[in-house]
Amino acid sequence: MPDRTGEINVGFLSFLKSKPEPVASPATPAAAVADASPSDETAALITRTEIVDKRQRLSGYRFGAALPEPAMLDALVAAQVPGFAQSRLALVPISAEAVSAGLHLPLVAPHTIFLLDHLAADAVAALRAAGSQIALSGISLKEEEAALLSQADLAVLSLHEHPLAEFQTLCKQLHLRHPNLKLMVDGVDTWEEQRMCLSWGASYFMGLFLTTADHVDPDARIDQSRMTSIELLNLLRTDAELPAMIEVAKRDPGMTYQVLQWANAPVNGQATKVTSLQQAFMVLGRNQLYRGLTVSMFRLGGGANKERDESLLEVALTRARFLETCSKLPQARRDELFLVGLLSLFDVLLGVPMANLVGKMHLSDDIREVLLGNEGVYGPYLTMVLLLQRDKVEQALAIAGELGLDIDSLPGVGQAAFQWAQESMKHTGAD
C-alpha cells in the first residue's frame, strides 16, 4: 500500500478549513463540521460495535438500539445506516418475524448484513431471494443446519460460549465444510485472542481488543517524527514564539515536508507556492496546525500497524467529538474534553505506558489526571463515553444524569459525532 501520509493529511486539513468552525481554540485538534443538535428522528442512542477485519481495518459496525425491534429498525434508518452500508459493513440484528413483516426492507443496502439469531429457513429464504447478505448466530455442526449455512454469508460465533477446544473445532470444521462462509468472532477482548481466532480461519472480529494495548513496552522509544509532533504540540499549547517552533520542525525533514504540503493545499488559496517553514506556519495559523499535528500522530507510523492506526483514529475521532459536544461547559473545557478523547488512545497507538506519554506532553492538570486513570474533573465524561462505546447504555446514562447533561439530546449528539468522524475519515481518503 503506498504511503499517502502527506496527501491524507492535506485532505484532512482542507476538510477542517472548509467547514464552519465553532471551536476556535488550538486545544481542539478538529473543528466542528456537523451540527451536534439532536435529530428529531433519532429517538434512541444507537450502539455501534466495531467490526475489524483480518488486516486490522475497521470495516464496519454492528448497529443496534435499546428499543423494541420495530422502533430499533426505524431508529437505524433515521441514523442513516443504509447510507453507511453503501460502502462499509453494517451488521443489523433482526428476527425472523421482522423479516416476514418486511421491516428489514428500508435497511437493505449493498453492505447491509442481516443477523438472524436462530436458524429460520423462511427468513433465510426471504433474505436470499431479495439479494440481501445473511449472517447466522447460534449455529452448530449438526447435519440439519448444513443447508442453511450453505446459504449464509457469515457465521457469527461468540468466543466465550464454548470451551476453547470446542470453539477451535467449530471454527475449523465450519471453514472446511463451508469454504465460502466467512467467520466473525464476537467477544474478542485481547490481541492474543484475535490472533488465535485468525489462525483458526476467522475473517472478522468484534470486541474490546482494538482499543486495548497489545504489547506495552515500558522502555519503548517513540519514533522521531512523533516526538517532533509532540514537541510542536507542546510549543503551540504554551504560545511559544515562531522561531522556536521552526527550529523543532527543522530537525525532522519529514515534518518539514508535511507542513509545507499542508500550507500549499488549494484550500489555503496561496497565489504563490509556500517554500519556507516561516511562511507555512503563518499561512496555517496555530489552530489549523494544532489540529493537523494531533491527528497526524495516528498516521506517522507505518508497517504492520498502519491499518490498525487508521482504525484507532476513527474510534478516537468519534469519542473526542462526542465529548466535545455532549455538554454546555465553557468552550475551553469542551476543547480540553476533545483532547481527552483523542489522547485517551495514544498509549494503545504507541505501545507505551500512558505515564510515559503524559510526562512528555505539556497538558493541563485536569487532562493529565484523567489520562493517568485518576478521576479528576473529566473522569466521569470519559467513563461515560467508554461505556457507550461498549454498549453499556444504562450505566452511561446514569453518569450523564449525574453530570447534569441533557439526556434527551444525547442520541442526536452521538449520531452527529459518528457522522462527523465518518466525514473526517472520508475527506482524508482513508476509506
Secondary structure by P-SEA (a helix, b strand, c coil): cccaaaaaaaaaaaaaaaccccccccccccccccccccccccccbbbbbbbbccccccccccccccccaaaaaaaaaaaccccccccbbbbbbbcaaaaaaccccccccccbbbbbccccaaaaaaaaaabbbbbbccccccccaaaaaaaccbbbbbcccccaaaaaaaaaaaaaacccbbbbbcccccaaaaaaaaaacccccccccccccccccccccccaaaaaaaaaaaaaaacccaaaaaaaaaccaaaaaaaaaaaaccccccccccccaaaaaaaacaaaaaaaaaaaccccccccaaaaaaaaaaaaaaaaaaaaccccccaaaaaaaaaaaaaccccccccccaaaaaaaccccaaaaaaaacccccaaaaaaaaaaaaacaaaaaaaaaaaacccccaaaaaaaaaaaaaaaaaaaaccc
